[in-house]
């Protein structure tokens, strides 16, 4: 099911990613990546890298402290560890995406869901978020040392009155979407394993739709994301310098 708003702009790529699978692509500057939760059960764990210099990657602490938040929604930008903006959230139907929940590992999956290996179940075997990330990162000559704190789109983790972190199982809805505008060429690495804090006893990862489309030109003085926080404007200016250097190198 896809009930996200129709796009009135050229679409250059479409794909569907089943649950517990992986995906990666370099999203070029000037294009947007739309993610759509097909059935309301999706969790999209995400990492971002500079494809020219993968040592530059999404930095969770800078993203959160620079924008005074622990969650992400429209207006927020995703900072790299070099003080630049990799992607901006230009549209969002949920208002909350998780930045602190992390990913599952093999031990967590076995403890929660039991043994469900490849020898017995073939391609329906259970895989952790960590395993899926590592499989996809290998395609770009990246590995364990390149794993950093990730994003979890369509998931909500919040603190209760006692400070205990809670996962909201009813947060997303069928057709929920988020649009990410690439402010620099960005390697996007995704997996759709269940969120590690999801208490559902069944292994039921949700599938998503992906759409890449050409974005509208950015006018910094009027752009919602650039002006969402003063720190965003400074990070965007750093990115503009980087893009000029790349163009003339």
Phi and psi in degrees as GROMACS dihedral restraints (atoms count N, CA, C in turn):
[ dihedral_restraints ]
;  ai    aj    ak    al  type     phi  dphi    fc
    3     4     5     6     1  -136.1    20    10
    4     5     6     7     1   106.7    20    10
    6     7     8     9     1  -116.3    20    10
    7     8     9    10     1    17.3    20    10
    9    10    11    12     1   -69.5    20    10
   10    11    12    13     1   157.8    20    10
   12    13    14    15     1   -58.9    20    10
   13    14    15    16     1   146.2    20    10
   15    16    17    18     1   -69.4    20    10
   16    17    18    19     1   148.4    20    10
   18    19    20    21     1   -99.1    20    10
   19    20    21    22     1   131.3    20    10
   21    22    23    24     1  -105.7    20    10
   22    23    24    25     1    52.8    20    10
   24    25    26    27     1  -153.1    20    10
   25    26    27    28     1   154.9    20    10
   27    28    29    30     1   -58.9    20    10
   28    29    30    31     1   128.6    20    10
   30    31    32    33     1   -99.0    20    10
   31    32    33    34     1   128.2    20    10
   33    34    35    36     1  -105.9    20    10
   34    35    36    37     1   -14.1    20    10
   36    37    38    39     1  -159.5    20    10
   37    38    39    40     1   139.3    20    10
   39    40    41    42     1  -131.7    20    10
   40    41    42    43     1   148.0    20    10
   42    43    44    45     1  -159.6    20    10
   43    44    45    46     1   159.5    20    10
   45    46    47    48     1  -124.3    20    10
   46    47    48    49     1   130.6    20    10
   48    49    50    51     1  -113.7    20    10
   49    50    51    52     1   115.0    20    10
   51    52    53    54     1   -65.8    20    10
   52    53    54    55     1   171.3    20    10
   54    55    56    57     1   -66.9    20    10
   55    56    57    58     1   148.1    20    10
   57    58    59    60     1    59.2    20    10
   58    59    60    61     1    42.4    20    10
   60    61    62    63     1  -129.4    20    10
   61    62    63    64     1   178.6    20    10
   63    64    65    66     1  -131.6    20    10
   64    65    66    67     1   160.9    20    10
   66    67    68    69     1  -161.1    20    10
   67    68    69    70     1   146.9    20    10
   69    70    71    72     1  -154.4    20    10
   70    71    72    73     1   152.4    20    10
   72    73    74    75     1  -168.4    20    10
   73    74    75    76     1   149.5    20    10
   75    76    77    78     1   -84.3    20    10
   76    77    78    79     1   115.0    20    10
   78    79    80    81     1   -90.5    20    10
   79    80    81    82     1   117.9    20    10
   81    82    83    84     1   -75.4    20    10
   82    83    84    85     1   150.7    20    10
   84    85    86    87     1   -56.0    20    10
   85    86    87    88     1   136.8    20    10
   87    88    89    90     1    93.8    20    10
   88    89    90    91     1     3.5    20    10
   90    91    92    93     1  -123.5    20    10
   91    92    93    94     1   156.8    20    10
   93    94    95    96     1  -116.7    20    10
   94    95    96    97     1   144.9    20    10
   96    97    98    99     1  -108.5    20    10
   97    98    99   100     1   119.1    20    10
   99   100   101   102     1  -100.5    20    10
  100   101   102   103     1   130.6    20    10
  102   103   104   105     1  -110.7    20    10
  103   104   105   106     1   134.8    20    10
  105   106   107   108     1  -128.2    20    10
  106   107   108   109     1   126.6    20    10
  108   109   110   111     1   -80.4    20    10
  109   110   111   112     1   112.2    20    10
  111   112   113   114     1   -70.7    20    10
  112   113   114   115     1   -41.2    20    10
  114   115   116   117     1  -124.1    20    10
  115   116   117   118     1     6.7    20    10
  117   118   119   120     1    85.5    20    10
  118   119   120   121     1     7.8    20    10
  120   121   122   123     1  -117.6    20    10
  121   122   123   124     1    10.0    20    10
  123   124   125   126     1   -76.7    20    10
  124   125   126   127     1   148.1    20    10
  126   127   128   129     1  -134.9    20    10
  127   128   129   130     1   119.6    20    10
  129   130   131   132     1  -113.7    20    10
  130   131   132   133     1    98.5    20    10
  132   133   134   135     1   -76.5    20    10
  133   134   135   136     1   134.8    20    10
  135   136   137   138     1  -137.6    20    10
  136   137   138   139     1   137.5    20    10
  138   139   140   141     1  -127.8    20    10
  139   140   141   142     1   149.4    20    10
  141   142   143   144     1  -129.0    20    10
  142   143   144   145     1   140.3    20    10
  144   145   146   147     1  -140.0    20    10
  145   146   147   148     1   153.4    20    10
  147   148   149   150     1   -79.5    20    10
  148   149   150   151     1   116.4    20    10
  150   151   152   153     1   -66.7    20    10
  151   152   153   154     1   -22.2    20    10
  153   154   155   156     1   -81.3    20    10
  154   155   156   157     1   -38.2    20    10
  156   157   158   159     1  -136.1    20    10
  157   158   159   160     1    87.4    20    10
  159   160   161   162     1   -64.2    20    10
  160   161   162   163     1    -9.1    20    10
  162   163   164   165     1   -65.3    20    10
  163   164   165   166     1   -21.5    20    10
  165   166   167   168     1   -88.3    20    10
  166   167   168   169     1   123.3    20    10
  168   169   170   171     1  -150.1    20    10
  169   170   171   172     1   170.2    20    10
  171   172   173   174     1   -53.2    20    10
  172   173   174   175     1   134.1    20    10
  174   175   176   177     1  -121.3    20    10
  175   176   177   178     1   109.6    20    10
  177   178   179   180     1   -65.1    20    10
  178   179   180   181     1   -47.5    20    10
  180   181   182   183     1   -58.6    20    10
  181   182   183   184     1   -44.1    20    10
  183   184   185   186     1   -66.4    20    10
  184   185   186   187     1   -39.7    20    10
  186   187   188   189     1   -61.3    20    10
  187   188   189   190     1   -42.2    20    10
  189   190   191   192     1   -79.8    20    10
  190   191   192   193     1   -47.0    20    10
  192   193   194   195     1   -70.8    20    10
  193   194   195   196     1   -31.7    20    10
  195   196   197   198     1   -68.2    20    10
  196   197   198   199     1   -23.6    20    10
  198   199   200   201     1  -116.8    20    10
  199   200   201   202     1     8.1    20    10
  201   202   203   204     1    55.2    20    10
  202   203   204   205     1    52.1    20    10
  204   205   206   207     1  -151.9    20    10
  205   206   207   208     1   161.8    20    10
  207   208   209   210     1  -118.5    20    10
  208   209   210   211     1     1.8    20    10
  210   211   212   213     1  -132.4    20    10
  211   212   213   214     1   167.3    20    10
  213   214   215   216     1  -124.6    20    10
  214   215   216   217     1   146.2    20    10
  216   217   218   219     1  -158.9    20    10
  217   218   219   220     1  -169.8    20    10
  219   220   221   222     1   -56.0    20    10
  220   221   222   223     1   135.4    20    10
  222   223   224   225     1   102.1    20    10
  223   224   225   226     1   -30.2    20    10
  225   226   227   228     1   -72.3    20    10
  226   227   228   229     1   148.0    20    10
  228   229   230   231     1  -114.6    20    10
  229   230   231   232     1   152.3    20    10
  231   232   233   234     1  -103.2    20    10
  232   233   234   235     1   109.6    20    10
  234   235   236   237     1   -85.8    20    10
  235   236   237   238     1   149.9    20    10
  237   238   239   240     1   -91.8    20    10
  238   239   240   241     1   173.8    20    10
  240   241   242   243     1   -79.8    20    10
  241   242   243   244     1     8.1    20    10
  243   244   245   246     1  -115.3    20    10
  244   245   246   247     1    19.3    20    10
  246   247   248   249     1    74.8    20    10
  247   248   249   250     1    22.2    20    10
  249   250   251   252     1  -116.0    20    10
  250   251   252   253     1   164.3    20    10
  252   253   254   255     1   -94.6    20    10
  253   254   255   256     1   125.3    20    10
  255   256   257   258     1   -89.9    20    10
  256   257   258   259     1   -48.5    20    10
  258   259   260   261     1  -144.8    20    10
  259   260   261   262     1   155.4    20    10
  261   262   263   264     1  -122.1    20    10
  262   263   264   265     1   143.9    20    10
  264   265   266   267     1   -88.7    20    10
  265   266   267   268     1   102.2    20    10
  267   268   269   270     1   -95.4    20    10
  268   269   270   271     1   -13.9    20    10
  270   271   272   273     1  -154.6    20    10
  271   272   273   274     1   147.5    20    10
  273   274   275   276     1  -164.7    20    10
  274   275   276   277     1   126.2    20    10
  276   277   278   279     1   -95.4    20    10
  277   278   279   280     1    -4.4    20    10
  279   280   281   282     1  -106.4    20    10
  280   281   282   283     1   -40.2    20    10
  282   283   284   285     1    89.6    20    10
  283   284   285   286     1    -1.6    20    10
  285   286   287   288     1  -157.6    20    10
  286   287   288   289     1   122.5    20    10
  288   289   290   291     1  -132.3    20    10
  289   290   291   292     1   139.2    20    10
  291   292   293   294     1   -75.9    20    10
  292   293   294   295     1   137.9    20    10
  294   295   296   297     1  -120.9    20    10
  295   296   297   298     1    -3.8    20    10
  297   298   299   300     1  -125.1    20    10
  298   299   300   301     1    -6.3    20    10
  300   301   302   303     1   -77.4    20    10
  301   302   303   304     1   -22.0    20    10
  303   304   305   306     1    74.9    20    10
  304   305   306   307     1  -155.9    20    10
  306   307   308   309     1  -131.7    20    10
  307   308   309   310     1   161.2    20    10
  309   310   311   312     1   -82.5    20    10
  310   311   312   313     1   157.5    20    10
  312   313   314   315     1  -119.6    20    10
  313   314   315   316     1   178.1    20    10
  315   316   317   318     1   -60.7    20    10
  316   317   318   319     1   -40.7    20    10
  318   319   320   321     1   -64.4    20    10
  319   320   321   322     1   -40.6    20    10
  321   322   323   324     1   -63.1    20    10
  322   323   324   325     1   -41.8    20    10
  324   325   326   327     1   -65.2    20    10
  325   326   327   328     1   -43.2    20    10
  327   328   329   330     1   -62.9    20    10
  328   329   330   331     1   -42.4    20    10
  330   331   332   333     1   -67.0    20    10
  331   332   333   334     1   -38.8    20    10
  333   334   335   336     1   -82.1    20    10
  334   335   336   337     1   -41.6    20    10
  336   337   338   339     1  -113.0    20    10
  337   338   339   340     1    -9.9    20    10
  339   340   341   342     1    86.8    20    10
  340   341   342   343     1   176.8    20    10
  342   343   344   345     1   -73.8    20    10
  343   344   345   346     1   131.1    20    10
  345   346   347   348     1  -153.0    20    10
  346   347   348   349     1    70.0    20    10
  348   349   350   351     1   -86.8    20    10
  349   350   351   352     1   169.5    20    10
  351   352   353   354     1   -66.1    20    10
  352   353   354   355     1   -38.2    20    10
  354   355   356   357     1   -59.5    20    10
  355   356   357   358     1   -32.1    20    10
  357   358   359   360     1   -96.9    20    10
  358   359   360   361     1   -35.1    20    10
  360   361   362   363     1  -114.0    20    10
  361   362   363   364     1    -0.2    20    10
  363   364   365   366     1    60.2    20    10
  364   365   366   367     1  -136.6    20    10
  366   367   368   369     1   -71.0    20    10
  367   368   369   370     1    -4.4    20    10
  369   370   371   372     1   -92.7    20    10
  370   371   372   373     1    11.1    20    10
  372   373   374   375     1   -69.1    20    10
  373   374   375   376     1   158.4    20    10
  375   376   377   378     1   -83.5    20    10
  376   377   378   379     1   134.7    20    10
  378   379   380   381     1  -129.5    20    10
  379   380   381   382     1   147.7    20    10
  381   382   383   384     1   -88.8    20    10
  382   383   384   385     1   162.9    20    10
  384   385   386   387     1   -62.1    20    10
  385   386   387   388     1   -38.8    20    10
  387   388   389   390     1   -61.7    20    10
  388   389   390   391     1   -45.8    20    10
  390   391   392   393     1   -61.9    20    10
  391   392   393   394     1   -43.4    20    10
  393   394   395   396     1   -65.1    20    10
  394   395   396   397     1   -42.0    20    10
  396   397   398   399     1   -58.7    20    10
  397   398   399   400     1   -47.5    20    10
  399   400   401   402     1   -64.2    20    10
  400   401   402   403     1   -37.0    20    10
  402   403   404   405     1   -61.5    20    10
  403   404   405   406     1   -45.8    20    10
  405   406   407   408     1   -74.5    20    10
  406   407   408   409     1   -37.0    20    10
  408   409   410   411     1   -63.2    20    10
  409   410   411   412     1   -32.1    20    10
  411   412   413   414     1   -59.4    20    10
  412   413   414   415     1   -30.0    20    10
  414   415   416   417     1   -65.0    20    10
  415   416   417   418     1   -18.9    20    10
  417   418   419   420     1  -112.9    20    10
  418   419   420   421     1    19.2    20    10
  420   421   422   423     1    59.8    20    10
  421   422   423   424     1    34.9    20    10
  423   424   425   426     1  -116.4    20    10
  424   425   426   427     1   161.5    20    10
  426   427   428   429     1  -155.5    20    10
  427   428   429   430     1  -150.5    20    10
  429   430   431   432     1   -59.1    20    10
  430   431   432   433     1   -39.0    20    10
  432   433   434   435     1   -69.8    20    10
  433   434   435   436     1   -12.0    20    10
  435   436   437   438     1   -95.8    20    10
  436   437   438   439     1    -0.3    20    10
  438   439   440   441     1   -74.4    20    10
  439   440   441   442     1   126.6    20    10
  441   442   443   444     1  -130.5    20    10
  442   443   444   445     1   168.1    20    10
  444   445   446   447     1   -53.1    20    10
  445   446   447   448     1   130.3    20    10
  447   448   449   450     1  -106.2    20    10
  448   449   450   451     1   171.3    20    10
  450   451   452   453     1   -95.5    20    10
  451   452   453   454     1   153.8    20    10
  453   454   455   456     1  -129.1    20    10
  454   455   456   457     1    93.8    20    10
  456   457   458   459     1   -72.0    20    10
  457   458   459   460     1   145.1    20    10
  459   460   461   462     1    77.0    20    10
  460   461   462   463     1     2.0    20    10
  462   463   464   465     1  -111.4    20    10
  463   464   465   466     1   152.7    20    10
  465   466   467   468     1  -128.8    20    10
  466   467   468   469     1   123.7    20    10
  468   469   470   471     1  -123.4    20    10
  469   470   471   472     1   126.6    20    10
  471   472   473   474     1  -138.1    20    10
  472   473   474   475     1   164.3    20    10
  474   475   476   477     1   -97.4    20    10
  475   476   477   478     1   136.5    20    10
  477   478   479   480     1   -83.6    20    10
  478   479   480   481     1  -172.1    20    10
  480   481   482   483     1   -62.7    20    10
  481   482   483   484     1   -24.8    20    10
  483   484   485   486     1   -92.8    20    10
  484   485   486   487     1     0.8    20    10
  486   487   488   489     1    87.8    20    10
  487   488   489   490     1     5.1    20    10
  489   490   491   492     1   -78.2    20    10
  490   491   492   493     1   133.1    20    10
  492   493   494   495     1   -74.3    20    10
  493   494   495   496     1   132.5    20    10
  495   496   497   498     1  -124.2    20    10
  496   497   498   499     1   140.9    20    10
  498   499   500   501     1   -99.9    20    10
  499   500   501   502     1   132.0    20    10
  501   502   503   504     1   -96.5    20    10
  502   503   504   505     1   106.1    20    10
  504   505   506   507     1   -75.1    20    10
  505   506   507   508     1   -12.3    20    10
  507   508   509   510     1  -105.9    20    10
  508   509   510   511     1    13.9    20    10
  510   511   512   513     1   -68.3    20    10
  511   512   513   514     1   -53.8    20    10
  513   514   515   516     1   -83.4    20    10
  514   515   516   517     1   165.7    20    10
  516   517   518   519     1  -137.1    20    10
  517   518   519   520     1   155.4    20    10
  519   520   521   522     1   -57.1    20    10
  520   521   522   523     1   129.4    20    10
  522   523   524   525     1    89.3    20    10
  523   524   525   526     1    -3.3    20    10
  525   526   527   528     1   -59.2    20    10
  526   527   528   529     1   144.9    20    10
  528   529   530   531     1  -142.5    20    10
  529   530   531   532     1   159.8    20    10
  531   532   533   534     1  -142.9    20    10
  532   533   534   535     1   138.4    20    10
  534   535   536   537     1  -115.7    20    10
  535   536   537   538     1   126.6    20    10
  537   538   539   540     1  -115.7    20    10
  538   539   540   541     1   117.8    20    10
  540   541   542   543     1   -94.6    20    10
  541   542   543   544     1   126.6    20    10
  543   544   545   546     1   -77.9    20    10
  544   545   546   547     1   119.3    20    10
  546   547   548   549     1   -91.8    20    10
  547   548   549   550     1   -14.5    20    10
  549   550   551   552     1  -146.8    20    10
  550   551   552   553     1   160.7    20    10
  552   553   554   555     1   -55.5    20    10
  553   554   555   556     1   126.7    20    10
  555   556   557   558     1  -134.8    20    10
  556   557   558   559     1   126.3    20    10
  558   559   560   561     1   -79.6    20    10
  559   560   561   562     1   116.1    20    10
  561   562   563   564     1  -104.2    20    10
  562   563   564   565     1   125.1    20    10
  564   565   566   567     1  -119.7    20    10
  565   566   567   568     1   123.3    20    10
  567   568   569   570     1  -123.5    20    10
  568   569   570   571     1   153.3    20    10
  570   571   572   573     1  -144.5    20    10
  571   572   573   574     1   156.8    20    10
  573   574   575   576     1  -116.9    20    10
  574   575   576   577     1    33.7    20    10
  576   577   578   579     1   -69.0    20    10
  577   578   579   580     1   156.4    20    10
  579   580   581   582     1   -60.3    20    10
  580   581   582   583     1   151.1    20    10
  582   583   584   585     1   -62.6    20    10
  583   584   585   586     1   139.2    20    10
  585   586   587   588     1   -63.9    20    10
  586   587   588   589     1   -19.8    20    10
  588   589   590   591     1   -98.2    20    10
  589   590   591   592     1     1.1    20    10
  591   592   593   594     1   -67.7    20    10
  592   593   594   595     1   121.6    20    10
  594   595   596   597     1   -84.2    20    10
  595   596   597   598     1    -0.9    20    10
  597   598   599   600     1   -56.7    20    10
  598   599   600   601     1   122.6    20    10
  600   601   602   603     1   -72.2    20    10
  601   602   603   604     1   -14.0    20    10
  603   604   605   606     1   -95.5    20    10
  604   605   606   607     1   143.4    20    10
  606   607   608   609     1   -84.2    20    10
  607   608   609   610     1    95.9    20    10
  609   610   611   612     1  -131.8    20    10
  610   611   612   613     1    65.0    20    10
  612   613   614   615     1   -66.4    20    10
  613   614   615   616     1   138.7    20    10
  615   616   617   618     1   -86.5    20    10
  616   617   618   619     1   155.3    20    10
  618   619   620   621     1   -98.9    20    10
  619   620   621   622     1   161.4    20    10
  621   622   623   624     1  -134.2    20    10
  622   623   624   625     1   159.1    20    10
  624   625   626   627     1  -102.4    20    10
  625   626   627   628     1   146.5    20    10
  627   628   629   630     1  -124.9    20    10
  628   629   630   631     1   137.7    20    10
  630   631   632   633     1  -135.7    20    10
  631   632   633   634     1   132.7    20    10
  633   634   635   636     1  -112.9    20    10
  634   635   636   637     1   128.5    20    10
  636   637   638   639     1  -139.4    20    10
  637   638   639   640     1   159.0    20    10
  639   640   641   642     1   -75.5    20    10
  640   641   642   643     1   130.2    20    10
  642   643   644   645     1   -87.3    20    10
  643   644   645   646     1   164.1    20    10
  645   646   647   648     1   -71.4    20    10
  646   647   648   649     1   149.5    20    10
  648   649   650   651     1   -57.9    20    10
  649   650   651   652     1   141.9    20    10
  651   652   653   654     1   -87.9    20    10
  652   653   654   655     1   127.1    20    10
  654   655   656   657     1  -110.5    20    10
  655   656   657   658     1    99.2    20    10
  657   658   659   660     1   -52.1    20    10
  658   659   660   661     1   -37.3    20    10
  660   661   662   663     1   -64.2    20    10
  661   662   663   664     1   -23.6    20    10
  663   664   665   666     1  -118.6    20    10
  664   665   666   667     1    -2.6    20    10
  666   667   668   669     1   -72.8    20    10
  667   668   669   670     1   133.3    20    10
  669   670   671   672     1   -62.6    20    10
  670   671   672   673     1   -45.3    20    10
  672   673   674   675     1   -69.2    20    10
  673   674   675   676     1   -43.7    20    10
  675   676   677   678     1   -59.6    20    10
  676   677   678   679     1   -36.2    20    10
  678   679   680   681     1   -99.9    20    10
  679   680   681   682     1     8.4    20    10
  681   682   683   684     1   -65.9    20    10
  682   683   684   685     1   -38.2    20    10
  684   685   686   687     1  -140.9    20    10
  685   686   687   688     1   147.2    20    10
  687   688   689   690     1   -57.0    20    10
  688   689   690   691     1   -34.3    20    10
  690   691   692   693     1   -64.6    20    10
  691   692   693   694     1   -31.6    20    10
  693   694   695   696     1   -63.9    20    10
  694   695   696   697     1   -41.7    20    10
  696   697   698   699     1   -62.8    20    10
  697   698   699   700     1   -40.3    20    10
  699   700   701   702     1   -67.7    20    10
  700   701   702   703     1   -42.5    20    10
  702   703   704   705     1   -65.8    20    10
  703   704   705   706     1   -37.2    20    10
  705   706   707   708     1   -65.8    20    10
  706   707   708   709     1   -38.4    20    10
  708   709   710   711     1   -63.1    20    10
  709   710   711   712     1   -39.3    20    10
  711   712   713   714     1   -61.9    20    10
  712   713   714   715     1   -37.9    20    10
  714   715   716   717     1   -67.5    20    10
  715   716   717   718     1   -39.7    20    10
  717   718   719   720     1   -61.3    20    10
  718   719   720   721     1   -39.8    20    10
  720   721   722   723     1   -63.3    20    10
  721   722   723   724     1   -44.4    20    10
  723   724   725   726     1   -59.3    20    10
  724   725   726   727     1   -45.1    20    10
  726   727   728   729     1   -64.3    20    10
  727   728   729   730     1   -36.7    20    10
  729   730   731   732     1   -64.2    20    10
  730   731   732   733     1   -42.7    20    10
  732   733   734   735     1   -62.8    20    10
  733   734   735   736     1   -41.1    20    10
  735   736   737   738     1   -64.7    20    10
  736   737   738   739     1   -38.3    20    10
  738   739   740   741     1   -65.9    20    10
  739   740   741   742     1   -32.1    20    10
  741   742   743   744     1  -104.0    20    10
  742   743   744   745     1     4.6    20    10
